[in-house]
Amino acid sequence: GIGNKKYLGKGFAALTLENFILFYQRDIDSLADTFFIDPSKDNVRAQHVYKKAGFELANPYSVTNGAFKNEINYLMVKKLLIS
């Protein structure tokens, strides 16, 4: 995890993620309109935060290599309008 543990459970995660996405679209790539995230199927807390931040479940998938090989993750997508 990142950040100070005393702020866990305070409702900041979804808001921070939403603001990061808006910052990215505004200051980094104004054409960025689709954001992906892939929490583990077992990470219910992260899934809740991502849904709260506007991500929708697209599809579960099995990781094929790396540290999380053979684990099931949920691909989640957030689509923004380009202004």
C-alpha positions in Angstrom: 0.0 0.0 0.0 0.9 3.6 -0.2 0.4 6.4 2.3 -0.1 6.7 6.0 -2.1 3.9 7.6 -4.0 6.4 9.8 -5.9 7.5 6.7 -7.2 4.0 5.8 -10.9 3.6 5.9 -11.6 7.3 5.8 -13.1 7.4 2.3 -10.2 9.1 0.6 -9.2 6.4 -1.9 -12.0 6.7 -4.4 -11.8 10.5 -4.3 -8.1 10.4 -4.8 -8.4 8.0 -7.7 -11.1 10.1 -9.3 -8.9 13.2 -9.0 -5.8 11.4 -10.3 -7.7 10.4 -13.4 -9.0 13.9 -14.0 -5.4 15.3 -13.5 -4.1 12.7 -15.9 -6.6 13.7 -18.6 -6.2 17.4 -18.0 -2.4 17.7 -17.5 -0.8 14.6 -19.1 -3.0 13.4 -22.0 -6.1 15.2 -22.9 -7.1 12.4 -25.3 -7.0 9.7 -22.5 -10.5 8.6 -22.1 -10.3 5.0 -20.9 -8.6 3.8 -17.7 -8.1 0.2 -16.6 -7.4 -1.3 -13.2 -7.2 -5.0 -12.3 -7.7 -5.9 -8.6 -7.4 -9.5 -7.5 -10.7 -11.3 -7.2 -9.9 -11.7 -3.5 -9.3 -7.9 -2.9 -12.9 -7.0 -2.2 -11.9 -3.8 -0.5 -10.1 -2.5 -3.7 -13.0 -3.6 -5.9 -15.4 -1.5 -3.7 -13.1 1.6 -4.0 -12.8 1.2 -7.7 -16.5 0.9 -8.2 -17.1 3.9 -6.0 -14.6 5.8 -8.3 -16.7 4.9 -11.3 -14.9 1.8 -12.6 -17.1 -1.0 -14.0 -16.3 -4.7 -14.1 -15.4 -5.7 -17.6 -14.1 -9.3 -17.3 -12.3 -11.6 -15.0 -9.0 -13.1 -16.3 -6.2 -15.4 -15.3 -2.8 -13.8 -15.0 -0.4 -15.7 -17.3 3.0 -14.6 -16.0 4.9 -12.6 -13.3 4.4 -12.5 -9.6 0.7 -13.0 -9.7 0.8 -15.9 -12.3 -2.4 -18.1 -12.2 -4.3 -15.7 -10.0 -7.7 -14.4 -11.1 -8.0 -10.7 -11.5 -11.0 -8.5 -12.4 -10.4 -6.1 -15.3 -12.3 -2.9 -14.4 -12.7 0.0 -16.8 -13.6 3.7 -16.4 -14.5 5.6 -19.6 -14.5 9.4 -19.6 -15.9 11.9 -22.1 -13.2 13.9 -23.9 -13.9 17.6 -23.4 
